[in-house]
Amino acid sequence: MWKPVRRRMEDAGTNEILRAAGELLGTRLCEPVGLGGSSRTAVLRCRTAEGRSVIVKAYTGGPDALRGFTAEAAGLTLGLAGPPLLGVDPEVPLLVLADLGDSPTLADLLLGTDPKAAEEGLLAWARGLGTLAARSVGRDEELAGLWARYDRGMPTWAQEPWIAKAAAEFPRVLEAAGMAAPVGLDGELARIVTAVGAEYPAFTPGDTCPDNNLITPEGLRLLDFEVACFQSVFLTAAYCRMPFSTCWCVFDLPGGLARRIEAAYRAAVVPVYPALAEDAVWEDGIRRAVAVWTVNATVRLLPRTVEDGPMHRTRRPVPTRRQVLRHRWETAAATDGFPAFAETMRLLLREVAGGWAADPLPGYPCFRYDGATRDS
């Protein structure tokens, strides 16, 4: 997220951002360098009059941007993870953050050539998320109070029924693809939604994808708290098994390694939720979470596979939408306890993906050896 784009930001909007951020810090900011951002944000690395480097993140005025600002301001103020928060201006709105430097992201390691560094990065990522979750239990009311402090009129992520919305849209997406939903699917989706929504809640930055995690000399540092919230630990743990439920940096992980990173996350949360030590409890929760994320991915991506394309505009290598969806469906087709859902996945593989001219999802570049994926 914070890898420099190496272009100067000199427009009037940038000048206004620098002025507002400088007033927050009580200093003048200069030498802005754009770090990418998104359609919702502008992210600048700036220098203070004293020579210190800081990050300024400003948000546009749209609903998604305003909710992202409130979530990030509240999540970082909670103080459990992320870069130190140096200032908040709810009116612009913008944040000023400590600069964590140019360490590689987990995505850089996974797309690189050093399997040991990538494996260590994955384990650090899983342990870091699990430790964060464990430290946060019982602080959900505190986060709600911080949301109220920075509220810009948008509902919290806890109030956003995104799981139920995706489940309701799923049959219509199937119908648009020319496929009828199997008998019993609606009832199974209702059971999945009810169970995963609030069980074993813990804090998460929300977008825990590989490019939002810096691997620094001091260890893992999490970035991007625009979807910060309390959610079921299973929804975070599913990122280990799938892997990376909502991300662009999705390739196939060696099976043994996928289980080890999941175990690292689980070991960190069991002390605060002892019931998760029971394999039956853990497996049932993970199955439901994988189903939730697979429904979400299908609703988001299937309408965009009429013409296939890469999952990221600029990063390479990167899979295509069809490759990722087929991989999601293959993983979810083995879901026990939900026969109609598993049958839906098999039908999608046969009736939809069967007509795609797309190569199977390859392994992560860092783990490839002589054209094959190494097992760990």
N, C-alpha and C positions, 0 to 999 in steps of 0.2 A: 504493500500500500504506500510506503514512504520511500520507494526507490525513485530518485530524482528524474524528472523529465528533462531537466537542463535547459529550461527556457525562462527568460525573464518575464515577470508579470508587471506590466507598466500601465495598464488601462486605468481609467478613473475608478472603476469598481474596486480594483486592488488597492488603490490609494486610500479609499474610504475604509477598507478592511484594515490596512496598516494603521491608520489613524485611530480607529476604535480599539484595536488590540494594544496599541501603544499607550493609550489612556488607561487601559486596564492595568498595565504593568508599571505605569509611571515612567516610561522611557520612550525614546523614539525608535521605531523599527525601520529597517532598510534592507536592501539586497534581497528582495523576495525571489525565491525560486519555486516554481510550481512542481508539486509532487503528484499530480494526477487528479486526485479527487474523483468526482462522479458527476452525473447530471444534477445531483442534490447538493453537492458540496464543492468548495474550492479549498485545497490544502496547500499551504505555503510554508516553506522553511525560510525564516527571516533571522536577521541579526539585530541585536539590541545595540544601543549606543555604547554599552559597556563591552561589546564584543561577544556576548553570549548568544548561542543559537537556540531558537525556539520554533515550535510548530504552531501555526495558526490555522484553524479549521472553521470556515464560514459556511453557512447554510443558506440555500435559496428559500423563497417564501412559500413553496408548495406544501401541501399537507404531509407528504412523505418526508420531506426535508425537516419540517417543523417537529414531527414526531421523532425523527432521528436525532435532532438536536436535544430534545427533552430527555430521551433515553440515554444519550451519551453523557450529557451533563449530570444526570442523576446517577448513572452507573459509575462514572469516574469519581464523583463526589463520595460515593459509598466507600471508596478507598480500598477495595479488596484486590484490585488488579488494574493493569493498564498503566500508561505513562502518567506521571504526576501532573495534576491539573493546576495550572498557574492562574487562570482567570476565566470567568464566564460573563458574557454579555448577552442577556436574554433578548435584547431589543434588536440587535443586528440581524440574526443572532450569530454568535461565534464563541469558540473556545480557544484558549491559549494553553499549549501543552509543553512539557519538557521534551527536548529532542533526544530520542533514543539512538540516533545515529543511523549508519547505513549497513548494519549487520544483515546477513541474508535472511530471507523469510524461509519458512518451511517449504513453500512452493519452489523456491530456488534450489533447495537441497533435493527435493523429489524429482525435479527436472534436470538435475545435474548428473555427475559421474561418480560420486563418492557414496557407495552403498552404506558404509559404516556411519558416515555423518548423517545420512538420511534416516537410518534406523534409530540412531540416538536422538535425532530431532523429533521423530514420531513419538518415541517413548516419553521424551520431555514434554511434548504437547499434551499427551494423554494424562500424565501425572499432574501437570500444571492445571488442566481443566478440572480434574478430580479434586485436587487440593482446594482450588477456588470454590468448587461446589460445597465441599465439606465445611469450609470456613464461613460460608454464607448462611447456612441453615439457621432459621429463626430471625433473619434480618429483613424479611420481605416487607414488614410494615415500615421499616426505616426507608427502604427504597421507595415505597408508596409516598412517604412524606417528602422525599427529595423530588419525586416527579411533580408533586403539587407545587413545590417551590419554583420549578423551572417550566411549569406547564404553559404550553402555547395553544391550548384548546383542543388537543388531540387525545383520543382515548389511549390508555396504557396498552402495552402489548398483552398484559394479562387480561384486559377487557376485550381484546380483538379475537373473535372466534375463528381464527384462520384455519384451524383444523376442521371445524364443522363446515366452513365455507368450501374448502377443497373437496370434502366428502360429498357435499351436495352437488357440486359441479361435476364430479367424476363421471356419473352415468351419462350426462349430456356430452361430455368429451368422447366417451366411448361411442355413443350414437353417431356423433359427427364423423367418427372414423369408420363408420359402417359396421359396428359391432354391438350386439345386444348384450346387456348385462346378465350374467347367470342368475337364476333364481336363488334368493337368499343373500345376495350381495348387500342390499340396503341394510338388512338387519345386522350383518357382520360389521359393516362400516360404523353403524351406530354404537355397537359394543366397543369397537376399537377407539372411537372418538371419546367415549365416556371414560374409558379407563386411563388413557394416556394423558389427558389434559392436565391433571393436577396431582397425580400420585408422586410422592417423594420429591417435593419441589426443592430446587436449588438455583442459585444465581448463575447466569451465563452471559457473556457479552453478546450472544445471539448469533453473530456471523463468525464462527470459529474456523473458517476455511484456511487452507495453508498459507495464502498470501496475507493473512491478517495476524500472523504470528512471527515475531522476530526471534531468531536464535542468536542471542547475544553472549558475550563472554561471561556475563552474570547469570545466564540461563534464559529460559523462555520469557518473552514479554508479549502480552496480548495487545492487539490493536483493534480499533473499530468497535465501538460500543453502541452503534446506532439502533441495535435491536436488543439492547440489554433488558433482561427481565428475569423473573423466576419461572422456571418450567420444570417438568419432570426430568429427573436425571437420565431417564431412558432415552429421551429425545436427543440429549447430548451424546450418550454412549453409542447410539446408532451411527454417529459419525465415524466411529472406529470400525464398525462392522461393514458398512456399505461400500466404500468409505466416503466421507465428506458429502453429506446428504444433499446440500444445496449448492455445491461449488462447481467451478469450471475445471479445477485441477483434479480431475477424476480419471485415474487409470486403475488397473487391477493390482491389488496388493498380494504379495505372497501369503498364502493361507495361514501359515504359522505365525507370521508377523502380525497379521490382522488380529489374531486371537490374543497375542501378547500385549498389544496396545490397548485392547479392550479390557484385559485383565488389569493393566496398570491403572486405568480410570476407575474400574470397579473397586480395586483395593483401597483407593483413596476415599471412596464414599461409604464403604461398608461400616467404618467406625461410627458414623453419624446415623446411618440407616442399617442396623444389624440384620434386618430381614433380607437385605440384598445379598447376604452370604448364602442364602438358599438358592441352589441352582434353578429350581422350578420357578421361583419368583423372578429371578433375573432373566431367564430365558423367555418367560411369558411377556415380561415388559419389553424386552428387546424386540421380540417378534411384532408386537403392536406398534412400536416406534418405527421399525423398518416399514411397516405397512403405511403408517401415516406419511412418512417422507416419500414413499413411492407414489402414493396417491397425489401428493403435492407436486412431485416432479412430473408426473403424467399430465396433470392439469396445466402446468406451466409450459411444458416443452412439446407435448404431442401436437398441438395446433401449429407449432412452428417447424414441424418436420416435413411439411409438404415439399419444401426445398431445404435440404439439409445444409448445415453450416457449422462453423466452429463454435465452441462454447465460450470463447473469449475473442475479442476483436483483434488483439495485438499479440498476446503471449503465444509462443510456440516452443515445443510441441503442445498441442491441445487436442482433445477428442472432439468429435462432432456430436450434435444433439442426438442423432440416431444411435450412435455408439453408446452414449451414456444411458439413454432410455432402455435400450435392449439389456444392458448390464443390470440396471435397476430391476427390470422385470424378471431376469434370470435369478437374481438373488431372492426376490419376493415370491417366486413360484414355489419355493421350498417352505413357505410359511405353514407351520403346523397349527391346527386348531381353528383355522378359517378356510374351510374347503371351497366356498364360493369365491373368496378372494384369490386363493391360489389358482383356481380354474380360470379366473379372469386374467391372471398373469400369463398362463399358458396360452390362452386364446390370443392375447396381444402378441405374444412371441410368434405364434403361427399365422395369424390372419393379418397382422400389421407389419411386424418386423420381418416376417417371412418374405415380404416383397421388397425389402430394402437392399440396395446394393451397397452395403456398408461393411467394412472389415470388423471383426471382433475387437473388443476393447483390449488394447495391448497392456502390458505391465508398465509400471512407472519406469522411466528411462534409467534412473539410478540403480535399479535392480536387474536390469537386462544383462544377460551374459550369453554371448554367441547366439544372439537372436531369440533367446528364451528368457522367461522370467525365473529368477532363482527362487528356490524355496528357502525359508529361514526357520 
